[in-house]
Amino acid sequence: MDEARPDALLDRVRGGDPAALAELFSRHKPLLRRMIELRLDPRLNGRVSPSDILQEAWLDALHRIRHFAARPEMPFLVWLRLIAVQRMIDVHRQHLGAAMRNAAQEAPPPSTAMLAAHLAGGLTSPSEAAIRRETLDRLEDALERMDATDREVLALRHFEELGNHETAAALGIQPAAASKRYVRALSRLRESLSALPGFWEEASP
């Protein structure tokens, strides 16, 4: 296995090296899988798996390796994520047909249930053995009522584990705007859930 530093591997990818691309894809695969699991329409359960989409995304990335060199401003993980998102959109349209015809080229929205369950880990006291259904319901309701872009920022930062710069690139906005939306989303979530026990400590934008 290639143990080269990420920046050295990136230089090789920009030069069209498929082995370097394979190594970096493998390193980012767990995060890409998390993104797909968060956004894959539940109606496709049993018909399409995250592994299927990852395999197709890998082939797409391999065929488009030269495109990455032409976009030096785009973080590599965001480029891979965009390829996986486009493949997921194609799968949704293929299987759901007319239901997806107005989806444009945007990432399918995150599952608020999955995002709520993930965020609830920081909202619950470590002494509790399980997260109460009421807590999850209230958290999911707060996410549903949140501005869609703010909810996306939370999904990108907390579930997909992107940094602020990567989040901004994924959303096509400036890093300062992404940071502002993140702080606002956290603040609004706190306002909605301030009465819940074990509320998380403030995260840094």
C-alpha positions in Angstrom: 0.0 0.0 0.0 1.2 3.5 -0.8 2.1 5.3 2.4 2.9 8.6 0.6 1.8 11.9 2.2 -1.6 13.2 1.0 0.0 16.2 -0.7 2.4 13.9 -2.6 -0.5 11.7 -3.7 -2.5 14.7 -4.8 0.4 15.8 -7.0 0.4 12.4 -8.6 -3.3 12.5 -9.1 -3.0 15.8 -10.8 -0.5 14.1 -13.1 -3.1 11.4 -14.0 -1.7 8.6 -11.8 -4.5 6.1 -11.2 -2.6 4.3 -8.4 -2.5 7.5 -6.4 -6.2 8.1 -7.1 -6.9 4.6 -5.8 -5.0 5.2 -2.6 -6.7 8.5 -1.8 -10.1 7.1 -2.8 -9.6 4.3 -0.3 -8.6 6.7 2.4 -11.8 8.8 1.9 -14.1 5.9 1.3 -15.5 5.7 4.8 -16.6 9.4 4.7 -18.1 9.0 1.2 -20.0 6.0 2.4 -21.4 8.0 5.4 -22.5 10.7 3.0 -24.3 8.2 0.8 -26.0 6.5 3.7 -27.2 9.9 5.0 -28.7 10.8 1.6 -29.8 7.7 -0.2 -33.6 7.6 -0.6 -35.0 4.9 1.8 -37.3 3.8 -1.1 -34.1 2.3 -2.7 -33.4 0.0 0.3 -32.8 -3.5 -1.0 -32.4 -2.2 -4.6 -29.3 -0.1 -4.4 -26.6 -0.2 -1.7 -24.0 2.4 -0.8 -21.3 0.0 -2.0 -22.9 0.0 -5.5 -22.8 3.7 -5.6 -19.2 3.8 -4.3 -18.1 1.4 -7.0 -19.7 3.4 -9.7 -18.2 6.6 -8.2 -14.8 5.1 -8.3 -15.1 4.3 -12.0 -16.4 7.8 -12.6 -13.4 9.3 -10.8 -11.0 7.1 -12.7 -12.5 8.3 -16.0 -12.4 11.9 -14.9 -9.0 12.0 -13.2 -7.8 14.7 -15.6 -10.8 17.0 -14.6 -9.3 17.3 -11.1 -6.1 18.9 -12.4 -8.3 21.4 -14.2 -9.9 22.5 -10.9 -7.0 23.3 -8.5 -9.2 25.4 -6.3 -11.4 22.4 -5.3 -10.4 20.3 -2.3 -9.9 16.7 -3.4 -12.5 15.3 -1.0 -15.1 17.8 -2.3 -14.3 16.7 -5.9 -14.8 13.0 -4.9 -17.9 13.9 -3.1 -19.3 15.7 -6.1 -18.7 12.7 -8.3 -20.5 10.4 -5.7 -23.4 12.9 -5.4 -23.8 13.0 -9.2 -23.8 9.2 -9.3 -26.4 9.1 -6.5 -28.6 11.6 -8.4 -28.4 9.3 -11.5 -29.4 6.3 -9.4 -32.3 8.2 -7.9 -33.5 9.3 -11.3 -33.1 5.8 -12.7 -35.1 4.1 -10.0 -37.5 6.8 -9.0 -38.1 8.4 -12.4 -40.5 11.3 -12.5 -40.3 11.8 -8.7 -36.7 13.0 -9.2 -37.0 15.1 -12.4 -36.8 18.4 -10.6 -33.8 17.4 -8.5 -31.3 19.4 -10.6 -27.7 18.7 -9.8 -27.9 19.1 -6.1 -27.1 16.6 -3.4 -30.2 14.7 -2.2 -31.2 16.2 1.2 -29.9 14.5 4.3 -32.0 12.2 6.3 -33.1 14.2 9.3 -33.7 11.0 11.3 -30.1 9.9 10.7 -28.7 13.4 11.3 -30.7 13.7 14.5 -29.5 10.3 15.8 -25.9 11.4 15.1 -26.2 14.8 16.7 -28.0 13.3 19.7 -24.8 11.6 20.7 -23.5 15.0 21.7 -26.8 16.0 23.3 -27.1 13.1 25.7 -25.3 12.6 29.0 -22.7 9.8 28.9 -24.3 8.2 31.9 -27.5 7.5 29.9 -27.7 4.0 28.5 -29.9 5.0 25.5 -31.3 8.1 23.8 -34.9 8.5 24.7 -37.4 8.6 21.8 -38.7 11.9 22.9 -35.3 13.5 22.6 -34.8 12.2 19.1 -38.3 13.3 18.1 -37.7 16.8 19.3 -34.3 17.0 17.7 -35.6 15.8 14.4 -38.4 18.3 14.5 -35.9 21.1 15.2 -33.9 20.0 12.1 -37.0 19.8 9.9 -37.9 23.4 10.9 -34.4 24.7 10.2 -33.4 26.5 7.1 -32.3 23.9 4.4 -28.9 25.4 3.9 -28.2 25.6 7.6 -29.3 22.0 7.9 -26.9 21.1 5.1 -24.0 22.9 6.9 -24.7 20.8 10.0 -24.8 17.6 7.9 -21.5 18.5 6.2 -19.7 19.5 9.4 -21.0 17.0 11.9 -22.0 13.9 9.9 -19.7 14.0 6.8 -16.9 15.5 8.9 -15.9 18.2 6.3 -13.9 21.2 7.5 -15.2 24.8 7.0 -13.2 25.3 3.8 -14.5 22.0 2.3 -18.1 22.8 3.4 -17.9 26.2 1.7 -16.6 24.5 -1.5 -19.3 21.8 -1.4 -22.0 24.5 -1.1 -20.4 27.0 -3.5 -20.2 29.8 -0.9 -17.4 31.7 0.7 -15.8 30.2 3.8 -16.8 33.2 5.9 -20.5 32.6 4.9 -20.2 28.9 5.7 -18.8 29.6 9.1 -21.5 32.1 9.8 -24.2 29.7 8.8 -22.7 27.0 11.0 -22.7 29.2 14.0 -26.3 30.3 13.3 -27.4 26.7 12.8 -25.8 25.6 16.1 -27.4 28.6 17.9 -30.9 27.9 16.5 -30.5 24.2 17.4 -29.6 25.2 21.0 -32.6 27.5 21.2 -34.9 24.7 20.1 -33.4 22.1 22.5 -32.1 24.1 25.4 -34.3 22.2 27.8 -32.8 18.8 26.9 -30.3 17.2 29.3 -26.7 16.8 28.4 -26.6 19.6 25.8 -23.3 19.6 23.8 -20.5 22.0 24.4 -20.1 24.6 21.7 -18.2 23.5 18.6 -15.7 25.8 16.9 -16.7 27.0 13.4 
